[in-house]
Amino acid sequence: MNDTPGWASPGSAPPDGPEPGACGTTEPADGSGAAQPADQPGPGPQWSRSSRRPHSGPRPPAPRPGPGATASTTGPGLGRRPARRPRRSWGYGSYGGPGGYGPPGGWGAGWGGPPPAAKPGVIPLRPLGVGEILDGAVSTMRTYWRTVLGVSLSVAVVMQTIVVLVQGFAFNDLSSTNALDDPNASASEVTRAMSEAFLSTGVVYLVVLIGTVVATALLTSVTSRAVLGKPVTAGEAWRDARPQVLKLFGLICLLILMAVVLIGVPTVPGIIVALVGSEGGGIALAVIGGLAGCVVTLWLAIRFSLASPALMLEKQGIIKSMTRSAKLVRGSWWRIFGIQLLAQIIASILSSILVIPFAFIAGLFSGDGISGLVDGTGDLGWTFLIISGLGSVIGRMIAFPITAGVTVLLYIDQRIRREALDLDLARAAGVPDQGTAAPSPTPGS
C-alpha cells in the first residue's frame, strides 16, 4: 500500500498483531522500560475499516516490596510500619525513573496531566472538537493555498459559467414572480410563479450541488494528506480522484434522484386536488407534502453526507459508500448536522462579503439600475450576470475549501472515534510510540 492516504487496503491489523483479547500494550519483563506497542508500525494509514482501539487491560496489582527494599521510619525495633515505596501509577502522571514506568519524570512529572496528542499536520490525532474541525479546514486552506485555491477556482469558474448561461437564457425575467407579492393574484398565477421560482432555484442549486461535491472530492486528497503534514499538488489530487470520478457522479445522480422523488411525490396529491377540485386546498396540500419531503430529504442528506469521502478514500462503490456513511453518522446525526450547518453559515457569510459588492456594481451597470432589480421590474441582463458571476466565483473559491474540509475532517473524526483511525494515521506520519497510552480527553464535542 502507498504511504499516503487515499489508497485503501483490506483490513487494518497487521498479520503479526496480538491475538484477540490481548491488551494493546506489552510490558517488558523487568518492569523498568517503557511500554512497547504490540503491533509494528504499518506503512501508511488504513482508510478501510480499522480495528477497534485496544483495551487497556486489567490493572495489575501493585508490586510488593521485597526484603531490604524498605526502611523503617524511626529505626529498627520500634514497632512502626516500614515506609512504603510509592506505588506505580498505570495511567497518566506515573512516576518516572527507576521505580516507575515511562521516561524519567513521567508524563508531566507526576501530576502534570496527559501528554498532548501528536499533531503532524493540521489536526491533532485524537477525537476532535468543533473548533478543531473548523480550524483544521482553515489551516489546510492557509497552508496549501496554491493547491486548494487552484482546485476551488477551477470548479467555481466552470460551475458559475453554467449558472450564468442558464439564468441568461432561461430565467432572465423577474416580472413573472410579481404574483407572489400581489394579494389580488389568482391561484393559477401564484401556481405559475411558484413553479418558475422553484424551477429556477432548483436548477441553480443542482449546479451548485454538483460543483460542491466535485470540489469536495478533489479536496479530499489534499485534506487527507494535510492531516499527515504531507503536501500535495493539484495534479496529484486529480490523479487520486480520477479513478473514482465516474462513481462520484453516479453517487451525485443517485442522491439527486432521491431528493427529487422524496420532495416531488408528496406534492402529487395536492396537484391532483388542485386540478380536479379546490385550487386553494390543493396548493395547501402540495405545500405541506413538499415540506414533509424536505424534512426527510434533509435527514437523508446528513445521513449520507460522508459518502463522498468514503468513496474517494476507501475506494468503495456507490451503495457501499452510502452504507458506510450511514454507519459512521449513526448516533451522531445532530452533532454532524450542527457542525455542517455552522460551516455552511460561516462559508455563506464569507462568500456574501465578497458577492454583495459585486452585485451592487452589477446593478449600477445594468439597464434599469438597482431600483429595477429591487422592485422586480427589470431583467437579469448579461452585464449584471457576468459582473455578479465574478463575485460568485471569488466567494465560492473561499467557501469550497471550508465546506469540503469540514466534511473530510468529520469523516476522519468519526473514524477516529469509532475505529481508532488515529493509530493508523500516526504510523503513516511516522509518530513514534503512538497508541501506547490512553487517549487524551477531547475538548468540546
Disulfide bonds with the S-S distance in Angstrom:
none
